[in-house]
Amino acid sequence: QVQLAESGGGLVQAGDSLRLSCAASGRTFRNYGMGWFRQAPGKEREFVAATSWSGSETYYGDSVKGRFTMSRDNAKNTVYLQMNNLKPEDTAVYYCAAPNEFYVRAPALRRRTDYDYWGQGTQVTVSP
């Protein structure tokens, strides 16, 4: 059973930085791409970023491009989301996700339906 656990959320001010982590367990982590999504109150869950199984390829949503960086450490079974220059509109619950299919390239991991496993989420709140 794949388990994902996010951490690192919190309350910050606009312009600050934050790094989220997602620890994975339950299968061979390095064979699978990973993704981050977010959901603000009253809104649909939105794609944030995805990485390929090796970490050599990443793909970002338009709203975070240039500010957020996704990375992974296969030795630690962990993916990260470095968030810089945070804005109030980045306020949301951030979710880590994993697909059931291995060796999928990052651009093919942009939709919610591309993923089969989800973490519980971590709250990020950005004040003006």
C-alpha positions in Angstrom: 0.0 0.0 0.0 1.4 3.3 -1.1 1.4 6.0 1.6 2.2 9.7 1.1 2.8 12.1 4.0 3.2 15.8 3.4 4.8 18.3 5.8 6.2 21.8 5.8 3.1 23.9 5.5 2.4 27.0 7.6 1.5 30.6 7.7 3.8 33.0 5.9 3.7 36.5 4.6 3.6 37.5 0.9 7.1 37.3 -0.6 8.3 34.7 1.8 9.5 31.2 0.9 8.4 27.8 2.1 9.5 24.2 1.3 7.1 21.3 1.4 8.1 17.7 1.7 6.3 14.5 0.8 7.6 11.2 2.2 6.5 8.1 0.3 6.5 4.5 1.3 5.1 1.2 0.2 6.8 0.6 -3.1 10.0 1.3 -5.1 9.9 5.1 -5.1 12.5 5.7 -7.8 10.4 4.0 -10.5 7.5 6.5 -10.3 6.9 10.1 -11.2 5.3 12.3 -8.5 3.1 15.4 -8.5 1.9 18.3 -6.3 -1.6 19.7 -6.5 -3.4 22.3 -4.4 -6.9 23.2 -3.5 -8.2 26.5 -2.2 -11.6 26.8 -0.5 -14.4 26.6 -3.0 -12.1 25.8 -5.9 -11.1 22.8 -7.9 -7.9 20.9 -7.1 -5.2 22.5 -9.3 -2.1 21.0 -10.8 1.1 22.6 -9.4 4.1 20.5 -10.5 5.2 17.0 -11.5 8.5 15.3 -11.8 9.6 12.2 -13.7 10.8 9.1 -11.9 14.5 10.2 -12.1 13.9 13.9 -11.4 15.5 14.9 -14.6 12.2 16.3 -16.0 9.8 18.6 -14.3 6.6 20.3 -15.4 4.8 23.2 -13.8 1.4 24.8 -13.8 1.3 28.3 -15.3 0.4 30.0 -12.0 3.6 28.8 -10.3 6.1 28.7 -13.1 9.3 30.6 -12.2 8.5 30.7 -8.5 8.1 27.0 -7.5 10.6 24.3 -7.9 9.9 20.6 -7.5 12.7 18.1 -6.8 13.2 14.6 -5.4 15.6 12.6 -3.4 15.3 9.0 -4.4 17.6 7.9 -1.6 15.2 9.4 0.9 11.9 8.5 -0.9 10.9 12.1 -0.7 9.8 14.8 -3.1 10.0 18.5 -2.3 8.3 21.7 -3.4 10.3 24.8 -2.9 8.0 27.8 -3.1 9.5 31.3 -3.4 7.9 34.7 -3.7 4.6 33.4 -2.2 1.4 35.3 -2.9 -1.9 35.3 -1.1 -3.4 33.5 -4.0 -1.1 30.5 -3.3 -3.1 29.9 -0.1 -4.4 26.4 -0.3 -4.1 22.8 1.0 -1.2 21.2 -0.9 -1.3 17.6 -1.8 1.3 15.2 -2.9 0.3 12.5 -5.4 1.6 9.4 -7.0 0.6 7.4 -10.1 0.1 3.7 -10.4 2.0 3.5 -13.7 5.8 3.7 -13.6 8.3 5.4 -15.9 5.8 8.1 -16.8 7.2 11.4 -18.1 6.4 14.6 -16.2 4.2 16.3 -18.9 1.9 13.2 -18.7 1.3 13.8 -15.1 -0.8 17.0 -15.2 -4.3 15.8 -14.5 -5.8 14.5 -11.3 -6.8 11.4 -13.1 -3.2 10.6 -13.8 -2.7 9.8 -10.1 -3.9 7.0 -7.9 -2.5 7.8 -4.5 -2.9 11.0 -2.5 -1.5 12.3 0.8 -3.7 14.0 3.4 -2.5 17.5 2.5 -0.7 20.3 4.3 -2.1 23.8 4.7 -0.2 26.8 3.3 -1.5 30.3 4.2 0.0 33.4 2.7 -1.0 36.7 4.3 -0.8 40.0 2.4 
